[in-house]
Amino acid sequence: MNQAIPFSEAAECLAQLGHPHRLRIFNLLVQAGGAGLKVGEIQEALALPKSTVSHHLAELASVRLISQTREGRVIRCRIEVDRALNIKEFMNRCCDGLPAA
């Protein structure tokens, strides 16, 4: 089981995920699985300028939700699975006790 994430770290991660482009990038990388995606593939999927995608990727990397590795001339992005699971578990615990609909 993953270590519980402190409220301050969870808040930083959730703040970064609060932007529509970053949330979409995060979702794309979750769906891509372990192989991740090249920056150009993310850019193409979102139809955004490279500089915009790079900015959002940097924000996600700053809170360790994604990692980036250079492969020759391209950069591949991958979800940080443990960190993502920590956030998911945090939200489950945070919302525990909500009344049933």
C-alpha positions, 0 to 999 in steps of 0.5 A: 500500500502507498504511503499516505500523502500529506494534505499540503502535497495533495493540495499542490497536486490537485491544484495542478490537476485543476487546469483543464489542459493539465487534467487532460494531459494527466488522463492521456498519460494514465491511458497510455500506461507504462509506455507513456507518450512523446511530447509531440503525441500529447501536443497532437492529441490536444491540438495545442502549441508545443510551448503550451504543452511544455508549460503544462508538462513542467507544472505536472512534473513539478509536483511529481505527477509525471516524469520526463525522459529524453530518448534521442531527440524526443522527450517521453512523458510517463505518469508517476504511478505511485504518486497518482495512486497516492492522490487517488487514495487521498481523495478516497479517504478525504471523501469517506463518509459522504452520504449515499445518493 
